[in-house]
Amino acid sequence: MKKNLIIIGGGAGGASAAAEAKRNNPELNAVILQAGKFVSYSSCPTPYYIGNIIKDENKLVARTPEEFRKRGVEVQLDTEVVNINPHANVVETKDGHKFPYDFLVIGTGTNAFMPDIPGRNLPGVYLLRNLEDAIHIKLWLREKNARRVIIIGGGFIGLEMSEALHAAGISTAILHKNAMPANRWDKNLSSVMLEELQAHGVRFIGNTQAKAIEKSSGDSLKVITDAGEWQGDMVLLAVGVRPNAVLAKAAGLTIGGTGAIAVNFAQQTSVENVYAAGDCCESWNRVSRRWVNIPLGDIANKQGRVAGRNIGGRPLTFDGIVGAQSFRLFNLECAATGLSENEAIAAGYAPISNITWGSAMAPAMGMKKIGLKLTADKSSGKLLGAQAVGIAGVVGRINALSVALWTGLNIDEIGYIDLAYAPPFSAPWDIIHNAAQTLRRMI
């Protein structure tokens, strides 16, 4: 008899798991149960869809239910799973249907964090969790002819949304609890981001807490903070996400210290025939040597594919991450990899850091400012992390340093590593070389 594969959640992790499992074992009876109206979509570009940089929401969908069915994977939309019974190998949906499984993949993603402030449920107050939210936000902005948006939160989503809304001719103000945007970045690099925001007319109000949201004149809203009041046609809550492990926890699966589902290197949970992939589960950090939760689409895709390979009978391991991440902010590239100083200390290292400023190209070709921070272990010289901000060349350099972290290079080796050189792209001594050699002299 055919074995049943049930996938809860049709985002990047779940969709990848379904496709890969079916590819490796065509005899599987695979079904994706998706609570929303879209499957196999990308959440990361949704700010650019809202800002009309991406005009068609269908471009965010990698594979439709019809395309999945052509490949032998059934998709049921608007189907919310409310219970997993790992003893009977059955999942139950909200409408009472029960689906038996031989293999189960949990890809429930994240929940956007909802701050506990009065007025958070008023019309015009939004979270950006998925493509459906993005469609509703874009429709609201158009119908209300919105000209001002208040963003609560200065992380990735808040910053990307400020750029996207600016492109749509909508002014934004960002209210953030810290002094600088992008908390994870060094304040000297975050200050460059702040300058970029201000240069494009985005108001950044740091060190402030939202206390309440109220209706104002007409359809507008007012955000009351400890630093004054701010009015807008819409309020976006962008204060972070949490792994959605509710079903897994209720089913008795092991939950890791991060609050996400604990898995092994094959993406198996604590129950042998149950797998997890994507933002709802943990990943092994090869630098800190700890299990972490980093909700990014590229990680979810890889974990889903690994889970699918193992379910399909071709064993594969997901050997972890180093924490590489990036985003664009108007004319800036912003990227980081590895550990911050505080994360390094928590992992048992003695970190030492330095920021090097330079150009992304040879000075004779012009000046494209770039700042690169390296963090290393003082006792061993091992590279622990990197952060960079600049007009060009940032993501490429962070990618190179991610490979260095993956392979465990120390800063002596990085200081003389062979990198591609041409004047339009770097000086003969790249900023990576200069930063590593400078940090080495500090040890």
N, C-alpha and C positions, 0 to 999 in steps of 0.2 A: 504494500500500500504506500501511496505517496505520503511523505511527512509534511506536517503543517508548520509553516514559519509565519508567525504573527509579529508585526512591527508596530509598536505604539509610537506614533509621531512620524510625520512625513517630511521633516526638515532635512538638513544636510546629512546628519548621521544616519537617520532611519532610512532615507531614500537610498543612500550609498550602500547600506547594508543589504537592502532588498535586492538592488540591482546586481551586486557582486555575488550574493548567495545564489541567485537564480542563474547567473552566468556560469558559475562553477558546478551547480547541480540543477540542471533543467527539470528534474523530476520533483523538485520542491513545489508545494502548494503555498505560494507566498501571498500574504494579504497585509496591506498597510492600512491602519486605522488612524485617520487624521482628524483631530478635533475641529480644525478650521476649514476654510474654503479653498485653500491652495496646498499643493504638495510640491516637494522638490524645488523650493524657491530659495533665493538668496536674500538674507536680511541685511547684509552689510551695505548694499547700494541704496537702501530705502531712503536715506536722507537726500540723495541726488534725484530720486524719483519725486519726492515731495517738492524739491526746488525746481522741478521741471527740466533739469539737466538730462535726466532720462524721462522721456515723455510717455512711454508705453509700459504699463506694469507687466505685460506679458514677457517683456525682455528679461524680467527678473526670475522667470520660471524656467528652470533647466529642462524639466520633463513633465508633460501633462499626464493626467490619469489615463487618457487614451493611449499615449505613448507607452506608459507602463504596461497597460493591458496587452498591447501588441507584443510585449516581451514576456508575457505570462505572469505579470504581477498585478493582482487585483488591488484597487484603491477605493476605499470608502471614506468620502469626505463628510464633514459635519458629524463625525462619529467619536464621541468622547468615551474613553475607557475610564471606568470608575473603580475597578477592582481587579487585582491579580491574585489568583489562587495557585501558588507554586506547588502545592501538594496534589491538586487535581489537574494541573497543567491546563488551566482555563483562565481566560480574561473575560470580564463582563463589561458591557457598555451601558451608558446611561439609559438607553431605551430597553434594556433588559436582555439583549442578545448575548449569547455566550459563544466564545470562539476557543475551541481546543487547540493546543499547540504542542509540538514536539520541540520547537525552538522558539524562543521569544527574544526580541530586541526592544529595549527601552530607549527611546530617543525623544524624551519629553522636554528637552531644552531647558530654558530658563524662564523665570518669572521676573518681570520688571519690578524693581522695588518701589512700593507706593509709600511715600512719606506720610506720617500720621498728622496731617494738618487739616484744619477745617476748610471746607470748600473744594476739596480734591475731587469730588464727584460732580462738580458743576459742568454744564454744557460748555464746551470750548477748552476744557482741561484734558490733556491727552498724555498717554504713555505711548512710546514707540517700541512695541514688542515684536511685531511681525508685519507681513505685507498687508494684511487686512487693516491694521492700525494706520499704516502709511496711506492707504487709499482713503480712509475716513478723514485723516488729517488734511490731505490734499484737497478733498472735496470741501471741507469746512473753510479752508483758506480762500478757495475760489468763490464759494457762495457768500461769504461774509466780506469779500473784497478786502481781506486783511492787509494791514500795512505795518502792524507792530506785533511782535511775538516776544513773550517773556520765556526764557529757558531757565529752568531751575536745575543746575548741575553743569559743571565745567569739565566733564570728562570727554571721552571720544565722541559719544553721540551728540552731546551738547555743542561741541566745537564743530563737528561736521555739519550739524544742522544750521549753525550760524552762517557758514559759508553757503550752504545750499539755499537758504532763505534770502541771503544777500543777492544771489544770482537771480532770484525770482522778484527782486525789487522790494523785499520786505525787510524792514529794519528789525534788529534783534537786540535784546539786552540779556546778558547771562548773569544770573545770581549764583554765586558759588561760596561754599562754606570756608574754603581756604583762600589764602592771599593770591595764589597764582593758579592758572588753569593746568590741567593734566597733572594731577597730584604725583604720579609716579616719576615724572621727570625731575631732574635737578632744577632748583629754582632759577639758576642762571640760564638754563635752556628754556624753561617755561616763560621767562621774561621776554625772550625773543618771540614766543607765541603771543604773548600779551601785546607786544608792539604791533604784530601783524593783525590782530583783531582790531586794535584801535585805528590802524591805518585804513581799515575798510569800514569804519563807522560802527563797529560792534561795541556796545557798552559792556564793560566787564566790571561787575560789582563784587569784589572779593570780600572775604571775612564777614559774610552775612548769612543769616538764616531766615528762610521763609517761615512766617508765623501763621498766615492764613491767606486764603484766596476768596475774594468777594466779587459780587456783581458790581459793575460800575455803570456809567451812563450808557444807554442803549444796550448793545450786545457785548460791550467790552468788559474786561475783567481787571481786577486790581489785586496785585500781590502785596501783602503787607509784610514787611521784614523788620528786623532790628536796626536797619539802616535807612528806613524810609519806605515809601510806597511807589509801586511801579505799575503802569497801566499798559494793557495790550489787548489785541483782538483774540489772542489765543495764548494759553499757557502750556508749555511742554515740560513734563516731569522727566528728567534724564539724570537720575541720581544713582544709577547702577542696577545690576541684575543679581538674582540669586538662582542657584541650580534648582530645577523643579524635580525633586526626588520624593514627592509626596506618595505616589503610588508604590514606589520601590520600598519606602520605609514601612508603609502599611502592610506590605507583603512579607516583611521580615528580612529583606535583603540588608546586607551590611552597608551602612552609610559611613563614609570617610570623615576625617576630621575637618574637611572643608565644607561639609554639609552636602556634598555631591556623592553619587553612588560609587562605592569602591569597586574597582575592577582589577584584573590581572593584565599581563601583557598581551593576552589573547582577547581582551575586552570581555572576558567572562566575569560575571558578578559572583557573589558568594553561593549562588545556586548554579549548578553545572550547566544546565541547558538554557540559562537566561543570560543574555548579553546586554551591555549598555554602550551607547556611543554618543558623542557630542557633548553639548554644554551641560547636560545633566550628570555627567560622570567625571571622575578624576583622571589626571594624566601624570605620568612619572616625569619629574623634572630632573634632567641628567646633570644639572649643575648643583642644585641644592640637595640632590639625592632624597627628595621627598615627593609625596603625592600632592598634587595641586589641582586647582580647577581654574582653567583659563578658557572662557567661552568665546572661541573664535571659529569661524566657518571652515578654515583650512584644516584645523585639528579635527573637527567633527567629520569632515569628509574622509580623512585618513582612518580615523577610528571606525567609522562605518564600513569602510572597505575591508579593514582587518577582521571585523566581526563577521562580515559576509563571507570572506575567504574561509574562515574557520568553520562556519556553519555549512558552507558548501563542500567541505571535505579537503581543502587544500590549506594546511596550517600556515599561519603567518602571525608574526608578533608586531605590535606597535611599540617601538623601543623608546618612546618618550618625546619630550620637547625640550627646548632651551628657552622658551619664552619670547620668541621673536614676534614683534607686532609693529604696525605702522599706521599712520593716517596722514591725510593731506589737510592743510589749513591754508586756504587761499594760495599764496605763492610758496608756501613752505612745505617741505617734506619733513615729517617727524617720525622717528623710528627708535626702537629700543630692543634689546635682547638680553637674556641672562638675568642676573640678580641686581637689585639695588643694594646700597650699603646695609640697610636694615634687614633685608632678606638674607644677605650674606652672613650677618652676625647671628641671625636666628638659625642658620644652617651650620654654625660652628666655625666659620672662617674669621680671619682678622683682615677686613678689607681696607684697601688704600685706593684712593681715586684721584683723578686729575682731569680737568677740562682743557682741551687744546683747541684753539681757534685758527682757522686757516681758510683756504679756498678750495672749492671743488674742482678747480682747473689750474693749470700753470699760470702764475701771476702775469706772465707776458701776454697771455690770452685774455686777460681781464680778471675781475674779482667776483667770485660767487661764494659769499660767506657761508661757512659751515662750522659748527661747533661740535666736537666729539668728546664725550666723556667715557673714559675707561675705568673699570674697577677690577682690581686684582687682589689675590690673597698675598698678604705681606710676607708670609713665611715661605711659600712655595713659588710665588710669581705666577701662579695659574690665573688665567683670565677668568673673571667671574661675571662680568656684565659690560654692556655698552649702551650709551644713549647718544642720539645725534639730532640736530635740527639744522636745516639749511635750505637754500634756494634750489640746490640740485645735488645729486650724488649721494644723498643720505641713505636711501633704502638699499642701494647697491652695497654700500660699505657696511651697513648693519647686517646684510645678508652674508657678506664675507666673514664678519666677526661671529655670526651664528654658526657657520661651519667650523670656525676655530673653537668655539665653545663645545660643539658636538664632538670634536675630536680631542678636546682637552689640551689645546696648545697653551703654552705659557707666553708671557709678554716678551721674553727674549726671542722666541721663535717668531712671534707676530711682528716684532720690530724689523725683521729682515725677510718676511714672507714675500714670495714672488707674486706681484700683482700686475695686471695689464697696465702699461703706461703709454699715454700719448698726451701731448699738451692740452688738447681740448677737454681731457677728462681728469687730469691730475698733474701734480709736479712729479719730478723723478722720485723724490721722497714723498710718498703719499701721506696724507694726514693720519692714516692708520699707523704708518711707520713712526711718524713724529710723536704721536700720542703714546705709543707703546714704549718708545725709547725714553721719553720724558718720564713716564711713570716708573720705568725701571730704575732710573737714577734717583728716584725718591725712596726706594726701598733700602 
